[in-house]
Amino acid sequence: MGRKLLTEHVNVEGIETFKVYRQHGGYRAVEKALKMMPEEVVEEVKKSGLRGRGGAGFPTGMKWSFLAKPEGVPRYLVCNADESEPGTFKDRYLMSKLPHLLIEGMIAGSYALGARTSYIYIRGELLYVLRILEKAIAEAYANGFLGENIQGSGYSLDLHVHPGGGAYICGEETALLESLEGKRGNPRNKPPFPAVQGLYARPTVVNNVESIAAVVPILNLGGDEYAKIGVGKSTGTKLFSACGHLNKPGIYELELGVPVEEFIYSDEYCGGIWKGRELKAVVAGGSSVPILPKELILKTAAGENRLMTYESLSDGGFVTGTMLGSGGFIAMDETTCIVKNTWNFSRFYHHESCGQCSPCREGTGWLEKVLHRLEHGHGSMHDIDLIVSVAKQIEGNTICPLGEAAAWPVAAAVRHFRDEFEWHVTHPKEATAPGAAYRGNLVLA
């Protein structure tokens, strides 16, 4: 299955404990980092080409280099463990199986950024994972890798785990910081950016769980060696949460660059579509990215093999491409109703909107209502154009990206599956029959 940098030891018995983790090379990255200057650690991450694994794909080292460093002012590293994107479940897996990997990444990252206090903000529903992390943090303190004068280096760090209230919006970094400060989780207007005024109005870096964990193999291998893994600007390995109509759903760590077709159909990975059915569509990076039909997820519009990389998946823009996003890979077979699926996504985004921006607060509600009409046999042809129009009016007009997350799936679904939406209008009785699904001129029941 290719090289594994994060999950190599995931099946080792007791790997969640400090003793076993240490026996398998744990905390070597911290020991290495503490012998370097903080700026040198940042430089290694920059050389690695690591891109944010939470969805945005922004270069991690560059983000670290933006951190303001005024003298005498505390700085913070905050881990975004508020994994809430439908179809994405790789971070909770990483934290529950390899808690010390995240802690080691937090220590190395905090040292690089000059942070003396750091936080892991975890989704409120994941209390069982919080307990695992708390136990691992206590072990790190007991063994001299957290607290005062870590390993005699003169560097000190306190690490805390903070549970959220289960709000999707708190996955947006400024809403997360508001929640961490004890306020309602509403996104902030930017600028100022967190790198200048973040937690408690101090310079702050917010990174995803997988991004921080990846710092460990980067330091162990060296930034240049890490950059040799993958393809082009998509370096290293990436965790993918594969779900939906697959024979072998689960978490897969891939060297970036594996063909999408190989990932879906190879016995090494997902093993093909279940029950011998045909693939209909894929959401490649979590529910917020554009859906693609089979012909465009396997091949680009130019006929080239689509690869599991940031660049290849986005080839063609939103007209014929999508995004790698958080790696929430949802496969849909021929029995899937795209209208129902799109309505279900819209229900989620309407429910999770914080309500701060009118386009998002009102627009997500309109999308849900109109899609409900179409799915339940009461829609019109005008409704299809209406949801596209509403999506366009949301996009680019909100404080945070939740508006886009709600708009992009709807626009893409109509773009690629308009005939199915029209069929719901022209054949409402058939469309609302239990188990009915549309595939061209063939109705599956």
N, C-alpha and C positions, 0 to 999 in steps of 0.2 A: 504493500500500500504506500510505498514511498517513505521518506524520512519523517520521523516524528520528533519534534523538539519540545513540545509541551506535554504530550500524553505518553511518552516513552515508558514511564514506570507506573502508569495509572492502574494496572492490574496487579501490582506487587502488594502482597498482603501487608497491611499495617502502614502503607505509604502515607496515610493521613497523620501519622505520629511523627514527632520530631526525630526520634531515634532512627526509624527506618528511612525517613527522608534524608537524613544526614548521611546514612550509610550508602545511599545512592547518589552522592555528590551534592546534596542540598547545602545551600548557603555558601557555596564556593564563589558565586557571583558577588555576594555581599563582601566576602573577604577580599576579592579582587578589587571591587569598587572602592573600598576603604583605603586601599593603597594608592589610589589614583586621586588626582584633583577633581573636584566636582565637574568642572568644565570639560574634563577629559571623558567623563562618563556620558555627558550630554553629546559630545562629539561622536562617541561610539554608536549611540542610538541614531544620530543623524546619518552616519556612514552606512548603517544597516538598511536604510530605506524603509524602516517600519512605518506602516500607515495605520491610522486609528482603526481598531477592529470593532468598534461599536456601531459603525454605519457610515460615518462621514468620510473615512478614508484619508483624513488630513495627515501629513507627515508628522509623526510623533516627536522626533528630535527637533524639528522646526518649532513645533508648539512649545516645547520646553525652553527653547532659546528665546522665546518672546517674553518669558517671565520677567517682570520688573524686579530689580534687586536693590531697592533703597536700603541704606545702612540703618541698622537698628530696628527694622520692621519685620515682623514674623511673616513667613511664607508657608503655604500649605500645599500638600498633594492630597487630592480627594479621588478615591476610586469610585467610579460609577458602577455599582452592582445592582442597579434598579432595573434589571432585565425584564422588560414588559412587552416587547415587540411580539405580536402573534406570529408563531412559527419559529421563534428563537428560544433555545434553551441550553446553549453551550456554556454560558458563564456559571450557571448554578451547578452544572456538572463539574466544571473545573474547580469551583470552590469546595464542593462537597467531597470530591475525590482527592484533590491536591491542594489543600488549604495553605500549606507552607510555601508552595510555589508562588501564590499571590502575595503572601507576606514577604517573601524574599524580594520579589519585584518592588513591593512598596518601600522596603528599606533602601534598596539601591536607588530607586527613583527619588525618594525623599532626600537622600544624601546628595544626589546630583543637583537637586533644586534648592538645597539649603533649608529644607523644611525640618522643624524640630517636633512638630505635631502633625499627624496625618489621620485621615478618616477613610473608612470603607462604608459607603452609604448603600445599604442592601434593601432590596424589595421586602416590604412588610410581610408578605405571605410566606417568605422563605425563612421562617424562624428556625427550622431544623438546620439550615445551612449556617445561620447566625451562630447557633450553639457550637457547631463544628469549628467555625472561625475563632470564636472566643477561646475555645480549648487550645487551638493551635497557637494563638497569640500568647496565652499564658505560658505555654511551653517555650516559646521564643524568648519571653522575658526571663524565664527560669534558667535558660541556657546562655544568657548574655548577648542575645541578638536584638533585643529591644530594651529600652530603658536608658540609664545613664552610662556613658562611656562604653559604647558597644565594642566588645572585643579589644578593649584597651586603646581604641583609636582616637578617643577624645570627642567622638561624635555621639550625640544622644538623640533618641527618638521615642516618642510615645505614639502608639497606634490604637485607634478606637474603632469599634463597629457601631454603626448607628442605623436602626431600622426605620424605614419610611412607613407611610400609611397605605401603600399599595396603589399610588396614583401613577398612571402612565406618564403624565406630564413631567413628573420628577426625573424622568430619564433625560430631559433637556437640562443641560448643565447649570444654567442660572436658576431654573426652578428648583433643582436639587439643592443648590446653595441656600436658597430661601428657606427650604424645608429644614435643612441642616441647622439653620439659625433659629428654628422654632417658629417660622412664619408659614403662611399659606404658600403652597408650592406654585406660585405664579412666575412665569419667565420674566426676566428683566429686559428692559430696553438696552441695546448695545450700540455704540460704546457708552460707558467704559466696559472693556472686556475683562473677564475674570483674571487674565494675566496681569492686569493692572489693579483692578478692584474686584476681588472675588469674595471668598469667605471672610466675614467680618470686615469687609472693605479692604482686605489685604491681598497681595499678589497670590494667585492660586492657579494651579493646573488641575484640570479634571480629566481623567482618562478612564477608559473602559477596563474591565477585569482582564480580558485577554490581552489588551495592549500592554498593561503593566506586567502581566505574567511573562510576556515575550521578551521583556528586558533581561530576564535571567539567561536564556540561551544566547542572547546577543552578547552579553558580557562574557559568558563562558567560551563562546566561539570567537568573538571579536566581530566588530561591525562589518568589516570587509568580507569575512567568510559568510556571515549571515546573508549579506547582499547577493552572494552567488547562488543562493537557493531561490527558486521561483523564476519568473519571467519578467524582464524589463523593469518597470517601476513597481511591479507587484512582487515584492521580495518576501522570502521566508515561507512559513506555513500558516495556514488559516484553519480554524475550526468551523465546520458547517453543521448546522442542525437540520438533518434531512428528515422530512415527515411527509404525510399525505399518503397517496396511493402507491407506496413502494414496497417491494418485497422485504427490504432490510432497512427500515428507518433507524435513525440513531445519530450519534455524534461521530463525525469523521474529521481527522486532521489531514489536510491535503497540502502538498507542495503546490503553491499557486502556479497554475498553468496546465492542470489536468483538463482534458476536453470535457465539456458538459455531458456529451453523449457517453463517454467512458464512465463518468461519475454515476449516471443514472442506470446504465445497463450492465456494467461490469460486475462480475461476481465478487470482485475485491471490494466493491463499494455497495451501492444500493440494490444491485441484483435485479433491476428491471421493474416494470409496472406489475402490480399484483393481479392475480386472477387471470393472467394472460391478456389483459386489456391493453388498449392503445393509450399512449400519452396524448393528452389534449392541450395542457397548458402548464406553465411553471411560474411561480413567484420565487425569484432567485435569492432575494435578500431580506426577507421579512415582509409583512403585509403592507408596508408603506411604499414599496418599490413597484414600478409598472409590471403588470402581468404580461407574459409573452406566450403566443401559441407555439405548438411543437416545432413548426418549421423555422421559427426565429430564435428559439432557445437553443436548438442544436446547431444551427448555422447562422452566420451573419447575413445581412441583406446582400452582401457581395459574394456569398457562397462559401466563405471560409469557416472552418470549424470554430464554434464558439468555445472559449476557454474559461475556466474558473479563475479569472483575474479581473481586477478593477477595470482595465482598459477594454478587454474583449467583451465583457458583459455590457459595457456602456457604448460599444461601437454602434453607430447609427443614431445616437441620441435617444430621445424618448419616442421618436417615430418608429424605429425598428429595434431599439435596444432597451436596456434596463439598468439596474445597479447591482453591485455585489452586496452593498448594504451591510447588515449585521450577520449575513450568512444563514439566515432562516430560509432554507430551501424547501418549498412546498410544491410537491408534484400532484397534478390533478389528472385523473383518467377520463375516458370518454363519457362516463356517466355523470360527470360534474356539471351542474348548472352554474354557468358563469354569472348570471344575473343574481341568483341567490347568494353566491359567494361574495359578490361585490356589495350586495345589501348587508350581508353579515359584517364585512369589514367596516362599512359605513356606520353601522350600529355601534361598533366599538369606538370609533373616533368621535362620534357625537357624544357618547357617554363619557369619554376621557378628556374632552376639551375643557380647559380650565375656565372658559367663558370670558376671558379678559378682552379678547379682540372680537369685534362684531362680525367680521367676515367668517371667522372660524366658528364662533358661537352660533350664529344664525345659519351659516352655510352648511355646516355638518348636519344640522337638523333638517335642512331642506334636502340634502342628499339622501339621508335615511328615509324621509317620508316619500320622496318621489320613487326611489328604488323599491320601497315597500309596495307602492302602487303597481309598478311594473311586474314585480315578482308575484303579486297576488291577483293578477289578471284585470287590473283596473286602469292600466296605463294607456297613454296615447303616444303617437309618433312625436308629438311636440315634447313630451316628457323626456325622450332620449336626448334631444337637443338641449333641453332645459338643464339636465344634470351636467352636461359638458360645459354649458355657460356658467353654471354655479361654480363648478370646479375651477374654471379660469379666473373667476372673480375672487376666489379664496387664495389662489396661488400668488405668492409674492406680496401679499397684503396683510401679513400677520407678524407679530413680534417674534414668534418661534416657528420651527419647521413643522409643528403638528398640522398646520393648515395644509401644507404641501403633502404631508403624509396621508391626509384624508382625500386630497384632490387627485393625486397622481394615479392611484389604483382605479378610480372611477373613469378618468379620461382614457387610460390605457385599455380598460375593459371594453369601452365603447369603440375605441379606435380599432381594435383587433377582432371584436366579436359583435359588431353592430347587427349583423344578421340575426344573431340569437336574441338580442334585445327587441328587434322588430318582430320576431316570431312570437315573443311574449305578448306583443300588442295584437297581432293578427290572429293568433290562436290561443286565446286566454284559457279555454277549457283544457286543451291539451297541456299547456304550460304549467297549469296548477294541479295536474293529476299527480297523485303520489308517486314519487320515484322517477318522474319524467325528466329527460334531459335531451337537449338539442345537439345534433351533430349534422350540420349541413341540411339536407332534405330528409335525413333519417331521424326519427324520434325514438329514443331508447326509453323503455319503461320497465 
